Amino acid sequence: MNKPNFEAMTLQELQQYILSHRDDEDAVHEAVLRIQQNGTTVSSQEFIEIVRQRTNNPSLQ
């Protein structure tokens, strides 16, 4: 299965993809890289926790 081109996605599209594909570490990694490029320090685990809190989705791990 071919993965989408995460670099071509907007951050909003990438976030929606992550919500639908919670186990895709490549997508989470791309999102974290983008956040870090904006000068914010965040780990993958912190990012997942932020997404979980903002979506009120306790099953997101």
C-alpha positions in Angstrom: 0.0 0.0 0.0 1.4 3.4 -1.0 1.4 6.1 1.6 0.2 9.6 0.7 2.7 12.4 0.2 2.7 14.0 3.6 4.8 16.8 2.5 2.2 17.9 -0.1 -0.6 17.9 2.6 -1.5 21.0 4.5 -1.1 20.8 8.3 -4.9 20.5 8.6 -5.0 17.7 6.1 -2.2 15.9 7.8 -3.9 16.2 11.2 -7.1 14.7 9.7 -5.1 11.9 8.2 -3.5 11.2 11.6 -6.9 11.0 13.2 -7.9 8.4 10.7 -4.6 6.5 10.7 -3.5 6.6 14.3 -0.8 4.0 13.9 1.0 5.8 11.0 4.2 6.9 12.7 5.5 8.5 9.5 2.5 10.9 9.5 3.0 11.8 13.1 6.7 12.3 12.5 6.0 14.7 9.6 3.5 16.7 11.7 6.1 17.0 14.6 8.7 18.2 12.1 6.5 20.9 10.9 5.6 22.0 14.4 9.3 22.1 15.3 10.1 24.1 12.1 7.8 26.8 13.5 10.0 27.1 16.5 7.9 24.9 18.9 9.6 22.0 20.7 7.3 19.0 20.9 7.9 15.2 21.0 5.8 12.7 19.1 4.2 11.6 22.4 3.4 15.2 23.3 1.9 15.8 19.9 -0.3 12.7 20.2 -1.5 13.9 23.6 -2.3 17.4 22.2 -4.3 15.8 19.3 -6.1 13.5 21.8 -7.0 16.4 24.1 -8.2 18.7 21.2 -10.4 16.0 19.7 -11.6 14.6 23.0 -10.6 11.2 21.8 -9.2 9.2 24.7 -8.6 6.2 22.5 -5.9 8.0 20.5 -2.6 6.5 21.6 
